[in-house]
Amino acid sequence: MQDAITNILNKYDLTGRYLDSIAIDKIESYFSTGLERIKTIEIINSQASKIVRETAAQLYEEQPELLRPGGNSYTTRRYAACLRDIEYYLRYASYALIAGDINILNERVLDGLRDTYNSLGVPIAPTVRSIQLLQEILQDKIKIGKGDNELLVSEPFEYMIDVLGEQNI
């Protein structure tokens, strides 16, 4: 797991180059968004349980068939596993946010997820929807509109949605 700065420095070190204007711009962007990232992480940390509960409530309101016999959240064990997974997506999105680098999502969440979900018969659509809901709820909690801050907060969620959507689980 690396932050944006370590990732940039490693790339330049491997090629034996000094930092150029592109690298410096990326580092400057990382620092200039630092306060916003910290504020967002503070909200996630203090309201994680509430965010997960709200996400699950909205998901099951939209897709009640998940809770019925034969649904992927039917039985207490499966329901608890779904809540646990929603919490994982939020927690790892927060890691990616603070690090300013989405690569942690590949390392810790997305790599191997397809095989795991396929082996368990878990459909991807509710997973993608839960990540979309996490993003919407978080954006509502930090009260941001369109703009750079929205892109900053959206990046890890959009990345997970895009990768999972490509996998066609």
Backbone as CSV, one residue per row, in Angstrom:
resi,resn,N_x,N_y,N_z,CA_x,CA_y,CA_z,C_x,C_y,C_z
1,MET,0.851,-1.163,0.000,0.000,0.000,0.000,0.902,1.233,0.000
2,GLN,0.642,2.124,-0.964,1.458,3.326,-1.083,0.564,4.539,-1.218
3,ASP,1.078,5.675,-0.796,0.346,6.914,-1.035,0.780,7.474,-2.385
4,ALA,0.138,8.558,-2.783,0.412,9.140,-4.098,1.866,9.561,-4.246
5,ILE,2.444,10.119,-3.198,3.829,10.603,-3.275,4.796,9.441,-3.434
6,THR,4.637,8.411,-2.615,5.519,7.247,-2.713,5.407,6.606,-4.084
7,ASN,4.209,6.532,-4.600,3.984,5.955,-5.918,4.733,6.760,-6.991
8,ILE,4.640,8.076,-6.922,5.341,8.941,-7.890,6.850,8.779,-7.753
9,LEU,7.350,8.855,-6.526,8.797,8.746,-6.309,9.337,7.400,-6.776
10,ASN,8.610,6.338,-6.521,9.056,5.008,-6.970,9.166,4.931,-8.483
11,LYS,8.197,5.507,-9.191,8.234,5.486,-10.660,9.467,6.225,-11.191
12,TYR,9.759,7.372,-10.602,10.904,8.148,-11.070,12.223,7.503,-10.638
13,ASP,12.237,6.912,-9.473,13.442,6.235,-8.990,13.785,5.040,-9.871
14,LEU,12.773,4.290,-10.271,13.011,3.116,-11.125,13.661,3.483,-12.454
15,THR,13.353,4.679,-12.946,13.928,5.112,-14.221,15.133,6.033,-14.034
16,GLY,15.497,6.308,-12.786,16.673,7.135,-12.508,16.527,8.568,-12.950
17,ARG,15.302,9.089,-12.865,15.065,10.468,-13.318,14.744,11.377,-12.149
18,TYR,15.004,12.666,-12.352,14.555,13.684,-11.414,13.067,13.931,-11.673
19,LEU,12.409,14.488,-10.672,10.994,14.806,-10.840,10.836,15.897,-11.895
20,ASP,9.912,15.676,-12.821,9.626,16.676,-13.838,8.376,17.451,-13.446
21,SER,7.915,18.319,-14.320,6.758,19.168,-13.997,5.483,18.339,-13.793
22,ILE,5.362,17.238,-14.493,4.187,16.370,-14.319,4.157,15.807,-12.903
23,ALA,5.289,15.292,-12.442,5.369,14.731,-11.087,5.136,15.810,-10.036
24,ILE,5.731,16.956,-10.238,5.575,18.046,-9.279,4.111,18.504,-9.221
25,ASP,3.448,18.555,-10.365,2.025,18.922,-10.389,1.183,17.901,-9.620
26,LYS,1.504,16.626,-9.775,0.764,15.582,-9.049,0.990,15.698,-7.542
27,ILE,2.204,15.969,-7.146,2.508,16.126,-5.717,1.817,17.376,-5.175
28,GLU,1.845,18.435,-5.937,1.167,19.673,-5.521,-0.336,19.433,-5.354
29,SER,-0.922,18.701,-6.275,-2.348,18.378,-6.187,-2.643,17.550,-4.942
30,TYR,-1.778,16.605,-4.643,-1.946,15.762,-3.448,-1.977,16.637,-2.198
31,PHE,-1.046,17.545,-2.074,-1.002,18.404,-0.893,-2.146,19.414,-0.867
32,SER,-2.524,19.930,-2.020,-3.585,20.944,-2.038,-4.954,20.355,-1.697
33,THR,-5.122,19.063,-1.866,-6.397,18.416,-1.525,-6.338,17.729,-0.162
34,GLY,-5.229,17.856,0.521,-5.040,17.155,1.788,-6.083,17.466,2.843
35,LEU,-6.402,18.724,3.027,-7.370,19.102,4.056,-8.750,18.523,3.740
36,GLU,-9.148,18.595,2.488,-10.453,18.040,2.084,-10.486,16.524,2.294
37,ARG,-9.387,15.861,1.977,-9.330,14.411,2.183,-9.423,14.078,3.673
38,ILE,-8.734,14.845,4.505,-8.772,14.603,5.953,-10.178,14.837,6.499
39,LYS,-10.831,15.908,6.076,-12.196,16.183,6.528,-13.143,15.053,6.130
40,THR,-12.983,14.551,4.926,-13.827,13.449,4.454,-13.594,12.191,5.277
41,ILE,-12.341,11.897,5.564,-12.008,10.711,6.364,-12.565,10.849,7.775
42,GLU,-12.526,12.048,8.334,-13.097,12.257,9.667,-14.590,11.960,9.675
43,ILE,-15.287,12.358,8.623,-16.721,12.075,8.521,-16.943,10.570,8.396
44,ILE,-16.165,9.922,7.551,-16.303,8.467,7.397,-16.043,7.783,8.735
45,ASN,-14.961,8.138,9.398,-14.612,7.491,10.663,-15.690,7.674,11.720
46,SER,-16.253,8.861,11.803,-17.231,9.124,12.854,-18.625,8.612,12.519
47,GLN,-18.898,8.345,11.232,-20.255,7.953,10.845,-20.295,6.656,10.039
48,ALA,-19.246,5.871,10.081,-19.170,4.668,9.245,-20.359,3.738,9.448
49,SER,-20.699,3.439,10.686,-21.820,2.528,10.945,-23.120,3.070,10.375
50,LYS,-23.329,4.359,10.559,-24.544,4.990,10.052,-24.572,4.962,8.516
51,ILE,-23.447,5.246,7.900,-23.363,5.228,6.432,-23.661,3.830,5.910
52,VAL,-23.113,2.807,6.549,-23.351,1.420,6.126,-24.829,1.064,6.319
53,ARG,-25.402,1.428,7.449,-26.829,1.140,7.700,-27.718,1.830,6.673
54,GLU,-27.442,3.090,6.387,-28.236,3.826,5.400,-28.101,3.195,4.015
55,THR,-26.902,2.793,3.676,-26.668,2.147,2.383,-27.476,0.863,2.274
56,ALA,-27.389,0.029,3.304,-28.125,-1.239,3.297,-29.628,-0.994,3.243
57,ALA,-30.116,-0.048,4.020,-31.555,0.236,4.030,-32.044,0.654,2.648
58,GLN,-31.292,1.530,1.991,-31.681,1.964,0.644,-31.582,0.826,-0.358
59,LEU,-30.522,0.029,-0.245,-30.350,-1.097,-1.168,-31.517,-2.064,-1.054
60,TYR,-31.887,-2.417,0.176,-32.953,-3.405,0.369,-34.332,-2.818,0.101
61,GLU,-34.457,-1.514,0.192,-35.714,-0.879,-0.202,-35.868,-0.937,-1.722
62,GLU,-34.765,-0.714,-2.433,-34.774,-0.759,-3.902,-34.850,-2.188,-4.424
63,GLN,-34.235,-3.124,-3.709,-34.140,-4.513,-4.176,-34.568,-5.477,-3.058
64,PRO,-35.857,-5.450,-2.686,-36.315,-6.285,-1.570,-36.187,-7.783,-1.843
65,GLU,-36.082,-8.153,-3.089,-35.937,-9.580,-3.423,-34.655,-10.177,-2.840
66,LEU,-33.688,-9.347,-2.527,-32.452,-9.842,-1.920,-32.699,-10.440,-0.538
67,LEU,-33.744,-9.961,0.146,-34.043,-10.432,1.501,-35.030,-11.600,1.535
68,ARG,-35.615,-11.908,0.407,-36.603,-12.996,0.342,-35.897,-14.347,0.197
69,PRO,-36.588,-15.435,0.491,-35.982,-16.758,0.287,-35.421,-16.880,-1.130
70,GLY,-34.192,-17.342,-1.214,-33.502,-17.449,-2.495,-32.678,-16.214,-2.830
71,GLY,-32.889,-15.117,-2.115,-32.127,-13.886,-2.343,-30.753,-13.980,-1.694
72,ASN,-29.832,-13.201,-2.192,-28.457,-13.295,-1.693,-28.248,-12.732,-0.296
73,SER,-29.252,-12.072,0.260,-29.144,-11.594,1.643,-30.124,-12.325,2.558
74,TYR,-30.727,-13.380,2.022,-31.658,-14.156,2.834,-30.862,-15.026,3.801
75,THR,-31.249,-15.067,4.979,-30.663,-15.672,6.176,-29.781,-14.632,6.861
76,THR,-29.719,-14.740,8.131,-28.957,-13.791,8.943,-27.486,-13.805,8.568
77,ARG,-26.946,-14.972,8.284,-25.528,-15.089,7.937,-25.210,-14.337,6.651
78,ARG,-26.047,-14.512,5.649,-25.807,-13.825,4.374,-26.013,-12.320,4.497
79,TYR,-27.024,-11.930,5.259,-27.278,-10.509,5.487,-26.070,-9.869,6.178
80,ALA,-25.554,-10.525,7.180,-24.378,-10.013,7.905,-23.173,-9.926,6.972
81,ALA,-23.024,-10.900,6.079,-21.911,-10.876,5.122,-22.046,-9.686,4.163
82,CYS,-23.265,-9.380,3.763,-23.477,-8.222,2.878,-23.121,-6.919,3.586
83,LEU,-23.543,-6.799,4.847,-23.191,-5.600,5.614,-21.683,-5.490,5.788
84,ARG,-21.046,-6.624,6.047,-19.590,-6.636,6.200,-18.918,-6.169,4.913
85,ASP,-19.397,-6.641,3.767,-18.812,-6.248,2.487,-19.013,-4.758,2.214
86,ILE,-20.185,-4.234,2.523,-20.432,-2.799,2.338,-19.443,-2.005,3.185
87,GLU,-19.233,-2.468,4.418,-18.278,-1.797,5.303,-16.868,-1.868,4.725
88,TYR,-16.495,-3.011,4.131,-15.175,-3.135,3.495,-15.015,-2.104,2.388
89,TYR,-16.021,-1.960,1.533,-15.920,-1.013,0.419,-15.733,0.408,0.937
90,LEU,-16.456,0.766,1.977,-16.319,2.099,2.550,-14.937,2.286,3.175
91,ARG,-14.495,1.305,3.930,-13.201,1.426,4.612,-12.056,1.536,3.609
92,TYR,-12.054,0.688,2.604,-10.967,0.751,1.626,-11.061,1.985,0.737
93,ALA,-12.259,2.481,0.487,-12.383,3.759,-0.227,-11.759,4.864,0.615
94,SER,-11.944,4.797,1.940,-11.337,5.815,2.806,-9.816,5.721,2.773
95,TYR,-9.267,4.515,2.698,-7.815,4.363,2.591,-7.311,4.979,1.286
96,ALA,-8.034,4.710,0.198,-7.636,5.262,-1.100,-7.736,6.788,-1.090
97,LEU,-8.767,7.300,-0.430,-8.922,8.755,-0.335,-7.754,9.394,0.398
98,ILE,-7.401,8.882,1.553,-6.345,9.504,2.346,-4.980,9.339,1.680
99,ALA,-4.785,8.201,1.014,-3.517,7.966,0.320,-3.424,8.754,-0.981
100,GLY,-4.579,9.166,-1.512,-4.575,9.854,-2.796,-4.195,8.925,-3.932
101,ASP,-4.472,7.635,-3.746,-4.061,6.621,-4.726,-5.054,5.460,-4.686
102,ILE,-5.632,5.118,-5.824,-6.637,4.059,-5.870,-6.050,2.653,-5.980
103,ASN,-4.737,2.534,-6.104,-4.144,1.211,-6.270,-4.413,0.271,-5.100
104,ILE,-4.622,0.799,-3.913,-4.946,-0.048,-2.767,-6.228,-0.839,-3.022
105,LEU,-7.117,-0.271,-3.810,-8.379,-0.957,-4.099,-8.135,-2.241,-4.886
106,ASN,-7.158,-2.209,-5.770,-6.819,-3.433,-6.500,-6.207,-4.464,-5.566
107,GLU,-5.251,-4.009,-4.758,-4.519,-4.906,-3.862,-5.423,-5.565,-2.828
108,ARG,-6.322,-4.779,-2.236,-7.045,-5.242,-1.053,-8.503,-5.605,-1.288
109,VAL,-9.100,-5.138,-2.384,-10.525,-5.366,-2.582,-10.819,-6.069,-3.902
110,LEU,-10.365,-5.512,-4.989,-10.843,-5.947,-6.296,-10.170,-7.201,-6.834
111,ASP,-8.863,-7.365,-6.575,-8.181,-8.572,-7.042,-8.768,-9.782,-6.319
112,GLY,-9.246,-10.731,-7.063,-9.800,-11.937,-6.468,-11.279,-11.851,-6.127
113,LEU,-11.858,-10.660,-6.182,-13.268,-10.521,-5.831,-14.161,-11.282,-6.807
114,ARG,-13.812,-11.237,-8.062,-14.612,-11.935,-9.077,-14.687,-13.431,-8.772
115,ASP,-13.532,-14.035,-8.506,-13.517,-15.471,-8.211,-14.305,-15.796,-6.956
116,THR,-14.147,-14.964,-5.947,-14.868,-15.187,-4.686,-16.366,-15.094,-4.909
117,TYR,-16.811,-14.035,-5.567,-18.246,-13.865,-5.780,-18.809,-14.943,-6.707
118,ASN,-18.060,-15.308,-7.727,-18.521,-16.389,-8.607,-18.680,-17.701,-7.841
119,SER,-17.698,-18.010,-6.990,-17.764,-19.275,-6.249,-18.921,-19.289,-5.257
120,LEU,-19.324,-18.119,-4.773,-20.429,-18.029,-3.817,-21.775,-17.756,-4.486
121,GLY,-21.761,-17.520,-5.792,-22.994,-17.214,-6.508,-23.552,-15.838,-6.180
122,VAL,-22.677,-14.896,-5.875,-23.107,-13.547,-5.515,-23.212,-12.697,-6.788
123,PRO,-24.380,-12.116,-7.045,-24.519,-11.265,-8.230,-23.820,-9.925,-8.021
124,ILE,-23.305,-9.361,-9.092,-22.537,-8.131,-8.988,-23.412,-6.875,-8.941
125,ALA,-24.575,-6.905,-9.545,-25.407,-5.692,-9.624,-25.714,-5.095,-8.248
126,PRO,-26.132,-5.879,-7.262,-26.371,-5.278,-5.942,-25.082,-4.745,-5.292
127,THR,-23.961,-5.370,-5.583,-22.681,-4.897,-5.062,-22.358,-3.531,-5.647
128,VAL,-22.488,-3.408,-6.958,-22.235,-2.132,-7.629,-23.194,-1.071,-7.095
129,ARG,-24.457,-1.445,-6.936,-25.437,-0.473,-6.423,-25.084,-0.035,-5.005
130,SER,-24.623,-0.963,-4.177,-24.264,-0.587,-2.805,-23.096,0.403,-2.796
131,ILE,-22.153,0.240,-3.717,-21.025,1.178,-3.805,-21.511,2.545,-4.295
132,GLN,-22.440,2.548,-5.248,-23.023,3.813,-5.695,-23.739,4.514,-4.543
133,LEU,-24.475,3.747,-3.752,-25.180,4.328,-2.604,-24.209,4.869,-1.564
134,LEU,-23.131,4.134,-1.311,-22.108,4.644,-0.384,-21.609,6.005,-0.837
135,GLN,-21.312,6.105,-2.117,-20.814,7.357,-2.681,-21.840,8.473,-2.514
136,GLU,-23.095,8.204,-2.850,-24.137,9.221,-2.753,-24.349,9.675,-1.309
137,ILE,-24.394,8.719,-0.401,-24.622,9.039,1.007,-23.450,9.838,1.568
138,LEU,-22.237,9.439,1.239,-21.064,10.175,1.718,-21.059,11.593,1.169
139,GLN,-21.336,11.745,-0.104,-21.365,13.088,-0.689,-22.427,13.951,-0.017
140,ASP,-23.556,13.349,0.321,-24.599,14.093,1.018,-24.120,14.513,2.411
141,LYS,-23.405,13.632,3.087,-22.929,13.925,4.445,-21.868,15.024,4.452
142,ILE,-21.050,15.074,3.419,-20.033,16.130,3.389,-20.519,17.351,2.621
143,LYS,-21.742,17.255,2.126,-22.432,18.391,1.504,-21.605,19.065,0.420
144,ILE,-21.205,18.256,-0.545,-20.467,18.855,-1.656,-21.324,18.848,-2.909
145,GLY,-21.046,19.784,-3.753,-21.726,19.859,-5.037,-20.773,19.431,-6.133
146,LYS,-21.103,19.796,-7.319,-20.246,19.467,-8.454,-18.931,20.226,-8.324
147,GLY,-17.870,19.602,-8.761,-16.580,20.282,-8.731,-15.462,19.338,-8.360
148,ASP,-14.292,19.925,-8.091,-13.101,19.143,-7.804,-13.247,18.256,-6.576
149,ASN,-13.862,18.780,-5.513,-14.006,17.986,-4.294,-14.893,16.775,-4.526
150,GLU,-15.921,16.939,-5.351,-16.772,15.799,-5.672,-15.958,14.735,-6.408
151,LEU,-15.120,15.168,-7.328,-14.279,14.224,-8.060,-13.313,13.514,-7.124
152,LEU,-12.759,14.244,-6.191,-11.836,13.679,-5.213,-12.513,12.570,-4.415
153,VAL,-13.698,12.858,-3.888,-14.426,11.888,-3.075,-14.954,10.745,-3.935
154,SER,-15.365,11.042,-5.145,-15.962,10.035,-6.021,-14.961,9.038,-6.583
155,GLU,-13.715,9.443,-6.719,-12.736,8.626,-7.435,-12.654,7.167,-6.971
156,PRO,-12.481,6.881,-5.682,-12.373,5.465,-5.310,-13.662,4.685,-5.553
157,PHE,-14.803,5.323,-5.337,-16.080,4.639,-5.552,-16.304,4.379,-7.035
158,GLU,-16.054,5.391,-7.858,-16.207,5.234,-9.312,-15.266,4.163,-9.851
159,TYR,-14.068,4.125,-9.310,-13.106,3.126,-9.754,-13.615,1.717,-9.448
160,MET,-14.099,1.497,-8.215,-14.629,0.175,-7.870,-15.818,-0.185,-8.756
161,ILE,-16.703,0.782,-8.995,-17.878,0.550,-9.848,-17.442,0.169,-11.246
162,ASP,-16.498,0.913,-11.804,-16.014,0.641,-13.155,-15.373,-0.742,-13.270
163,VAL,-14.507,-1.071,-12.324,-13.822,-2.368,-12.381,-14.810,-3.510,-12.206
164,LEU,-15.710,-3.388,-11.258,-16.687,-4.461,-11.042,-17.639,-4.580,-12.230
165,GLY,-17.995,-3.452,-12.829,-18.861,-3.473,-14.001,-18.201,-4.154,-15.182
166,GLU,-16.886,-4.009,-15.302,-16.137,-4.648,-16.395,-16.070,-6.152,-16.219
167,GLN,-16.115,-6.606,-14.967,-15.935,-8.027,-14.695,-17.142,-8.862,-15.069
168,ASN,-18.313,-8.222,-15.187,-19.537,-8.938,-15.539,-19.728,-10.203,-14.726
169,ILE,-19.631,-10.040,-13.431,-19.800,-11.212,-12.542,-21.231,-11.665,-12.604
